Amino acid sequence: MAELTLGASGKEASIAVDINARGQMVGVIEEEDGRQRAVLYDGHPIELGTLGGSNSFTKDINAGGDVVGTAQNASGYWRAFVVRAGQRMQDLATLGGNSSYGSAINDHGQIVGFADTSDGYYHAFSSDGDQAPVDLGTLGGRISYASGVNNQGAIVGTAALPDGYRHAFLYQADQGMQDLGTLGGRSSAASAINDKGVVVGASETADRRWHAFAWEQGKMKDLGALIGYGDSFATAVNDAGHVVGSIRIGDERRSFVYRDGKMIIHPGGHGLYLVNAINNQELVIGARSTSNKFYASSMISSQPAAVTHGGQDLLSLIAVVLVLTAGVVVYKRRYRGITLPRSV
């Protein structure tokens, strides 16, 4: 496992969020007072600024180096942004409300995320960055969130049903929004999709546990059952089908890599505490934890598991990741490691 320096001093708390094939990486730096700064690392850290407010964070970077994320404007509202290679931060429109959040961008510049509507509910959107965002709707309920998009334009996320429960969805322009179901429980959430159409995320099971899943061609594979314990959440998948994510067992956090039909589990202290992305060069990025502080780190997906004991006394980040992707609005929660504000 290697530590990555995102800040100028190398001492700030930091989280690596995504990485492209060229090795360009995006993340967030957090100050002691809680302020967050979006950063692009391209041989050296480049701070991306804000939209006039105090905070910003990144979520994704495509092959061309275009970055999406969310930043505060001068009025204090959070707005989705895109930073095209060599250009300044661009504010993306909302769906009629005050706030929006950028989640992902594909290599064609298609951006997805979620924004509040004029009636105050968040809906998933798709945008090219220049035209007004397209409202993707819901699964019959009031809210939806888009979290990933592949190079074929297939979008994944989480949407509410008429009964209020949230399910993972796959949205395709010619088919609309498809309910991906669950692993027997009431709720599920999708986090990412690769170019082969493999969707990953987490689902509640019949016994009310959360298990990581990989969905492909109508079938949802229970990765949590392969892990065999704890609650798990898959956060990313590359085009080889390597899935990465996190496991929670009480106060202990572990990371996992599912590849080539095998599950590799890294106990606390020997893997990433927070796992956010994997690229096609098999580099996994996220953050390790030391003394209740995060530091951007990486490891290769084939890194062998180590055996250790004990845990870490930190906030239950993976649990609130599940809560957020399921669409529950709360104050002071983490979305793939990023704190979202009261205004959400």
C-alpha positions as CSV (number, residue, x, y, z in Angstrom):
1,M,0.0,0.0,0.0
2,A,1.4,3.4,-1.0
3,E,0.5,6.8,0.5
4,L,-0.4,9.6,-2.0
5,T,0.4,13.2,-1.4
6,L,-2.6,15.4,-2.5
7,G,-1.8,18.6,-0.5
8,A,1.0,21.0,-0.8
9,S,2.4,20.1,2.6
10,G,1.5,16.4,2.5
11,K,0.2,16.8,6.1
12,E,-3.5,17.6,5.4
13,A,-6.2,14.9,5.7
14,S,-7.0,13.7,2.2
15,I,-9.0,11.1,0.3
16,A,-8.3,9.9,-3.2
17,V,-11.6,9.6,-5.1
18,D,-10.9,8.5,-8.7
19,I,-8.0,7.8,-11.1
20,N,-7.9,7.5,-14.9
21,A,-5.7,5.4,-17.2
22,R,-3.1,8.2,-17.4
23,G,-2.6,8.2,-13.7
24,Q,-4.4,11.6,-13.2
25,M,-6.1,11.4,-9.8
26,V,-8.8,13.5,-8.1
27,G,-9.5,13.8,-4.4
28,V,-10.3,16.1,-1.6
29,I,-8.2,17.8,1.1
30,E,-9.8,18.5,4.4
31,E,-8.5,21.3,6.7
32,E,-8.5,21.1,10.5
33,D,-11.6,23.3,10.6
34,G,-13.5,20.9,8.3
35,R,-13.2,23.0,5.1
36,Q,-12.8,20.8,2.0
37,R,-10.8,21.6,-1.2
38,A,-11.2,19.8,-4.5
39,V,-7.8,18.8,-6.0
40,L,-6.5,17.2,-9.2
41,Y,-3.1,15.4,-9.0
42,D,-1.3,15.4,-12.3
43,G,2.4,15.0,-11.2
44,H,1.7,17.7,-8.7
45,P,-1.4,18.9,-6.8
46,I,-3.7,21.4,-8.6
47,E,-6.4,22.9,-6.5
48,L,-9.6,23.4,-8.5
49,G,-11.1,26.2,-6.3
50,T,-14.8,26.7,-5.7
51,L,-17.8,28.5,-7.3
52,G,-17.5,31.4,-4.9
53,G,-18.1,29.6,-1.6
54,S,-15.8,27.9,0.9
55,N,-15.8,24.2,0.0
56,S,-15.5,21.9,-2.9
57,F,-14.9,18.2,-3.6
58,T,-14.3,16.0,-6.6
59,K,-16.1,12.7,-7.6
60,D,-14.8,11.5,-10.9
61,I,-12.2,12.1,-13.7
62,N,-12.5,10.8,-17.3
63,A,-9.8,9.7,-19.7
64,G,-9.3,13.2,-21.1
65,G,-8.8,14.7,-17.7
66,D,-12.2,16.3,-17.3
67,V,-13.3,16.4,-13.6
68,V,-16.7,16.5,-12.0
69,G,-17.7,17.2,-8.4
70,T,-19.6,19.6,-6.2
71,A,-18.7,23.1,-4.9
72,Q,-20.3,25.8,-2.9
73,N,-21.4,29.0,-4.7
74,A,-21.3,32.5,-3.2
75,S,-24.8,31.9,-1.7
76,G,-23.7,28.8,0.1
77,Y,-25.6,26.4,-2.1
78,W,-23.9,23.3,-3.4
79,R,-23.7,23.0,-7.2
80,A,-22.4,20.3,-9.5
81,F,-19.4,21.4,-11.5
82,V,-17.2,20.2,-14.4
83,V,-13.7,21.3,-15.0
84,R,-12.7,20.6,-18.6
85,A,-9.0,20.0,-19.2
86,G,-7.3,23.4,-19.2
87,Q,-10.5,25.3,-18.4
88,R,-12.0,26.9,-15.3
89,M,-14.7,25.4,-13.1
90,Q,-18.2,25.5,-14.7
91,D,-21.4,25.5,-12.7
92,L,-24.0,23.0,-13.9
93,A,-27.7,23.9,-13.8
94,T,-30.2,22.3,-11.4
95,L,-33.6,20.8,-12.1
96,G,-35.4,23.8,-10.8
97,G,-34.1,24.0,-7.2
98,N,-31.1,25.5,-5.6
99,S,-28.6,22.6,-5.4
100,S,-27.0,19.9,-7.5
101,Y,-24.3,17.3,-7.0
102,G,-22.0,15.9,-9.7
103,S,-21.2,12.2,-9.4
104,A,-19.6,10.8,-12.6
105,I,-18.4,11.7,-16.1
106,N,-17.7,9.3,-19.0
107,D,-15.1,9.7,-21.8
108,H,-17.6,11.4,-24.0
109,G,-18.2,14.2,-21.5
110,Q,-21.6,12.9,-20.3
111,I,-22.1,14.0,-16.7
112,V,-24.5,12.4,-14.2
113,G,-25.5,13.3,-10.7
114,F,-28.6,14.5,-8.8
115,A,-30.2,17.9,-8.3
116,D,-33.2,19.2,-6.4
117,T,-36.4,20.0,-8.3
118,S,-38.8,22.9,-7.9
119,D,-40.8,20.7,-5.5
120,G,-37.8,20.1,-3.2
121,Y,-37.0,16.4,-4.1
122,Y,-33.7,15.2,-5.6
123,H,-33.8,13.6,-9.0
124,A,-31.0,11.9,-10.9
125,F,-29.9,13.9,-14.0
126,S,-27.8,13.5,-17.1
127,S,-26.0,16.5,-18.8
128,D,-23.5,17.3,-21.5
129,G,-22.4,20.3,-19.5
130,D,-23.7,22.8,-22.0
131,Q,-27.5,22.1,-22.3
132,A,-30.0,21.9,-19.5
133,P,-29.8,18.7,-17.5
134,V,-32.2,15.9,-18.2
135,D,-34.4,14.6,-15.4
136,L,-34.1,10.8,-15.3
137,G,-37.2,10.4,-13.1
138,T,-37.7,7.7,-10.4
139,L,-39.0,4.2,-9.9
140,G,-42.4,5.6,-8.9
141,G,-41.3,7.4,-5.7
142,R,-40.1,10.9,-5.0
143,I,-36.3,10.8,-5.2
144,S,-33.4,9.4,-7.3
145,Y,-29.6,9.7,-7.4
146,A,-27.3,8.9,-10.3
147,S,-23.9,7.6,-9.2
148,G,-22.2,6.2,-12.3
149,V,-22.2,6.2,-16.1
150,N,-20.2,4.1,-18.6
151,N,-19.0,5.0,-22.1
152,Q,-22.1,3.6,-23.7
153,G,-24.2,6.1,-21.8
154,A,-25.7,3.6,-19.4
155,I,-26.4,5.2,-16.0
156,V,-26.7,3.6,-12.6
157,G,-27.9,4.9,-9.2
158,T,-30.7,4.6,-6.7
159,A,-34.3,5.5,-6.9
160,A,-37.4,5.4,-4.7
161,L,-40.3,3.1,-5.2
162,P,-43.9,4.1,-4.6
163,D,-43.7,2.6,-1.1
164,G,-40.6,4.8,-0.3
165,Y,-38.0,2.0,-0.3
166,R,-35.0,2.6,-2.6
167,H,-33.7,0.2,-5.3
168,A,-30.6,0.2,-7.5
169,F,-31.4,1.2,-11.1
170,L,-30.0,1.0,-14.6
171,Y,-31.0,3.8,-17.0
172,Q,-30.6,3.4,-20.7
173,A,-31.9,6.0,-23.1
174,D,-33.9,3.5,-25.2
175,Q,-35.3,1.6,-22.3
176,G,-35.7,4.1,-19.5
177,M,-35.1,3.3,-15.8
178,Q,-34.9,-0.4,-14.9
179,D,-35.3,-1.7,-11.3
180,L,-32.3,-4.0,-10.5
181,G,-34.1,-5.5,-7.5
182,T,-32.4,-6.7,-4.3
183,L,-30.8,-9.7,-2.6
184,G,-34.0,-10.5,-0.8
185,G,-34.3,-7.3,1.3
186,R,-36.2,-4.1,1.0
187,S,-33.5,-1.8,-0.4
188,S,-30.5,-1.7,-2.7
189,A,-28.1,1.0,-4.1
190,A,-25.9,1.0,-7.2
191,S,-22.6,2.8,-7.2
192,A,-20.8,2.1,-10.5
193,I,-21.0,0.5,-13.9
194,N,-18.2,-0.6,-16.2
195,D,-18.1,-0.6,-20.1
196,K,-19.3,-4.2,-20.2
197,G,-22.5,-3.4,-18.2
198,V,-21.5,-4.9,-14.9
199,V,-23.2,-2.9,-12.1
200,V,-21.9,-2.9,-8.5
201,G,-23.3,-1.7,-5.2
202,A,-25.0,-3.1,-2.1
203,S,-28.3,-4.6,-1.2
204,E,-30.1,-5.4,1.9
205,T,-30.6,-9.2,2.4
206,A,-33.6,-11.1,3.7
207,D,-32.0,-11.1,7.2
208,R,-31.5,-7.3,7.1
209,R,-27.8,-7.3,6.4
210,W,-26.1,-5.3,3.7
211,H,-24.1,-7.2,1.1
212,A,-22.0,-6.0,-1.8
213,F,-23.3,-7.2,-5.2
214,A,-22.3,-7.4,-8.8
215,W,-25.2,-7.3,-11.3
216,E,-24.8,-8.5,-14.9
217,Q,-27.4,-9.5,-17.5
218,G,-30.3,-9.6,-15.1
219,K,-28.6,-11.5,-12.3
220,M,-27.4,-10.1,-9.0
221,K,-24.4,-11.9,-7.5
222,D,-24.1,-11.8,-3.8
223,L,-20.5,-10.8,-3.1
224,G,-21.2,-10.4,0.6
225,A,-22.0,-14.1,0.8
226,L,-18.5,-14.8,-0.5
227,I,-17.1,-12.6,2.2
228,G,-19.0,-14.5,4.8
229,Y,-19.4,-11.9,7.5
230,G,-20.1,-8.2,8.3
231,D,-21.8,-5.6,6.1
232,S,-20.2,-4.9,2.8
233,F,-20.5,-2.4,0.0
234,A,-19.0,-2.5,-3.5
235,T,-17.9,1.0,-4.7
236,A,-16.2,0.4,-8.1
237,V,-15.6,-2.0,-10.9
238,N,-13.1,-1.9,-13.8
239,D,-13.5,-3.2,-17.3
240,A,-11.9,-6.5,-16.3
241,G,-14.7,-7.0,-13.8
242,H,-12.5,-6.5,-10.7
243,V,-14.8,-5.2,-7.9
244,V,-13.5,-3.2,-4.9
245,G,-15.3,-2.1,-1.8
246,S,-15.4,-2.1,2.0
247,I,-16.5,-4.4,4.9
248,R,-17.7,-3.3,8.3
249,I,-17.4,-5.7,11.3
250,G,-18.4,-3.7,14.4
251,D,-15.8,-1.0,14.7
252,E,-13.4,-2.7,12.3
253,R,-13.1,-1.8,8.7
254,R,-11.7,-4.0,5.9
255,S,-11.3,-3.6,2.2
256,F,-11.9,-6.2,-0.4
257,V,-11.1,-7.0,-4.0
258,Y,-13.1,-9.5,-6.0
259,R,-11.2,-10.6,-9.1
260,D,-10.9,-13.7,-11.3
261,G,-13.6,-15.5,-9.2
262,K,-11.7,-15.0,-5.9
263,M,-12.4,-12.8,-2.9
264,I,-9.3,-11.0,-1.4
265,I,-9.9,-9.4,2.0
266,H,-7.5,-7.0,3.6
267,P,-7.9,-6.7,7.4
268,G,-7.6,-3.3,9.1
269,G,-4.2,-1.7,8.8
270,H,-3.2,-3.8,5.8
271,G,-5.6,-2.4,3.2
272,L,-7.5,0.8,2.4
273,Y,-9.9,1.9,5.1
274,L,-12.0,3.7,2.5
275,V,-12.1,2.3,-1.1
276,N,-13.3,4.5,-3.9
277,A,-12.1,3.4,-7.3
278,I,-10.1,1.0,-9.4
279,N,-8.8,1.7,-12.9
280,N,-8.0,-0.7,-15.8
281,Q,-4.4,-0.8,-14.7
282,E,-5.6,-2.4,-11.5
283,L,-4.7,0.5,-9.2
284,V,-7.1,0.8,-6.3
285,I,-7.4,4.2,-4.5
286,G,-9.0,5.6,-1.4
287,A,-7.7,6.4,2.0
288,R,-6.0,4.8,5.0
289,S,-6.6,5.9,8.5
290,T,-4.2,7.0,11.2
291,S,-5.2,8.6,14.5
292,N,-8.8,9.4,13.3
293,K,-7.4,11.1,10.2
294,F,-7.5,10.0,6.6
295,Y,-4.6,10.0,4.1
296,A,-5.0,9.3,0.4
297,S,-3.5,5.9,-0.4
298,S,-3.4,3.3,-3.1
299,M,-2.7,-0.4,-3.6
300,I,-2.8,-2.8,-6.6
301,S,-5.8,-5.1,-6.9
302,S,-3.7,-8.2,-6.8
303,Q,-2.1,-7.3,-3.5
304,P,-2.3,-10.4,-1.3
305,A,-4.3,-10.3,1.9
306,A,-2.5,-10.0,5.3
307,V,-3.6,-11.5,8.6
308,T,-4.1,-9.2,11.6
309,H,-6.3,-8.7,14.5
310,G,-8.1,-5.8,16.1
311,G,-10.0,-2.8,14.7
312,Q,-10.1,0.9,14.3
313,D,-12.2,3.3,16.4
314,L,-13.6,5.6,13.7
315,L,-16.9,6.8,12.4
316,S,-19.0,4.2,10.6
317,L,-18.3,5.5,7.1
318,I,-19.6,2.6,5.1
319,A,-22.9,2.6,7.0
320,V,-23.5,6.2,6.0
321,V,-22.4,5.6,2.5
322,L,-25.3,3.1,2.3
323,V,-27.6,5.6,3.9
324,L,-26.7,8.4,1.4
325,T,-26.9,6.3,-1.7
326,A,-30.2,5.0,-0.5
327,G,-31.4,8.6,-0.6
328,V,-31.8,9.4,3.1
329,V,-31.2,13.1,3.8
330,V,-29.3,13.8,7.0
331,Y,-26.8,16.3,8.3
332,K,-23.1,15.4,8.6
333,R,-23.0,12.3,6.5
334,R,-20.3,10.8,4.3
335,Y,-20.7,10.0,0.6
336,R,-17.7,7.8,-0.5
337,G,-15.8,9.6,2.2
338,I,-17.0,13.1,1.5
339,T,-19.0,15.0,4.0
340,L,-22.2,16.6,2.6
341,P,-23.7,19.7,4.1
342,R,-26.9,20.6,5.9
343,S,-28.4,22.1,2.7
344,V,-28.8,18.6,1.0
